[in-house]
Amino acid sequence: GFAYFGSMLASIGHVNEGYRYVKLAKDLVHRFSSKEVAGEVIAIATQTIGYVEPMQTTLEFHMQGHKTALEAGDIRSASLN
């Protein structure tokens, strides 16, 4: 939810606020080690992270999301990453 909301905020021009929500979603996934949703959160989050963080960081996060989604068997999120 937070990743989608942050992405939506960024898409309407509120990049910094959206980034905070995306960062929260990313931190929650890591905190609770939720691999089932990690691929989807990362796929959505990287759309906003790319506006704020360096591209190399964004690409590394995409690769992590792809790997995590494949490990969880989430083919759709893996293809989005």
C-alpha positions in Angstrom: 0.0 0.0 0.0 2.7 2.5 1.0 4.7 1.8 -2.2 1.7 2.4 -4.4 0.7 5.5 -2.5 4.2 6.9 -2.7 4.4 6.2 -6.4 1.1 7.9 -7.0 2.2 11.0 -5.1 5.4 11.1 -7.1 3.5 10.8 -10.4 1.4 13.9 -9.6 4.5 15.9 -8.8 5.0 15.3 -5.1 8.3 13.4 -5.5 9.8 14.0 -2.0 6.6 13.0 -0.2 6.2 10.0 -2.4 9.8 9.0 -1.8 9.2 9.0 2.0 6.3 6.6 1.6 8.3 4.4 -0.8 11.2 4.4 1.7 8.8 3.4 4.5 7.5 0.5 2.4 11.0 -0.6 1.6 12.0 -0.5 5.3 8.9 -2.5 6.3 9.7 -5.2 3.8 13.2 -5.5 5.1 12.1 -5.3 8.8 9.6 -8.1 8.5 11.5 -10.2 5.9 8.4 -10.4 3.8 9.6 -12.2 0.7 6.1 -12.8 -0.6 5.5 -9.1 -1.3 9.1 -7.9 -1.6 9.2 -8.3 -5.4 6.1 -6.2 -5.9 7.1 -3.5 -3.4 10.5 -3.2 -5.0 9.1 -3.1 -8.5 6.8 -0.2 -7.6 9.3 1.5 -5.3 12.0 1.7 -7.9 9.8 3.9 -10.1 10.0 6.6 -7.4 13.5 5.9 -6.1 14.9 6.6 -9.6 13.9 10.3 -9.2 15.8 10.8 -5.9 18.7 8.3 -5.6 21.5 7.7 -8.1 20.6 5.4 -11.1 23.2 2.8 -10.0 21.4 2.4 -6.7 18.1 2.1 -8.5 19.4 -0.6 -10.8 20.9 -2.6 -8.0 17.5 -2.4 -6.2 15.8 -3.6 -9.4 18.2 -6.6 -9.5 17.5 -7.4 -5.9 13.8 -7.2 -6.5 14.0 -9.6 -9.5 16.0 -12.1 -7.5 13.7 -11.9 -4.5 10.5 -12.3 -6.6 11.9 -15.3 -8.4 12.8 -16.9 -5.1 9.3 -16.4 -3.9 7.8 -17.7 -7.1 6.3 -14.4 -8.1 6.8 -14.4 -11.8 4.7 -11.2 -12.4 6.8 -9.1 -10.0 10.0 -10.6 -11.3 9.1 -9.5 -14.8 8.3 -6.0 -13.6 11.7 -5.8 -12.1 
